[in-house]
Amino acid sequence: IEISQRLSELAKSQPGFQSICFQAFAEAVEVIPTTLAENSGLSPISIVTELRNRHANGEKASGINVRKGTISDMLRENVVQPLLVSTSAIELSTETVRMLLKIDDILASR
C-alpha cells in the first residue's frame, strides 16, 4: 500500500501520459494486499480500505496480519522481509511489463 500511495502522489506531478502510467502502476501494486486478504479468507475491500487509511495516517509499518485477521504493525509482530526480495520482485515485474509493451508496439507497427 505504501508503494501504491507513493506512486499515486508521484503520478499527480507527472505530465500527460506519464501520469497515467504511474497511476496504472500504483493500482497494479495494490493488487498484492488485495490478493493476500482474499487468499486469507478476509474481506479484501474492508481490509485494504483500513490498510490505506492507516498508511495515509503515517502508520507505514501496518500490514495484513493473516493470523489475527486484522491490520497490525508488522515491525511489532516481527514480520519483516529483506529489502532485496521486495526490490527484486518489483524490478522483475516492471521489466516484464516493459517487455510486453515493447512486443505490443512491435506487433502494432507491422
Order of alpha helices (4+ residues) and beta strands (2+ residues): alpha-alpha-alpha-alpha-beta-beta-alpha
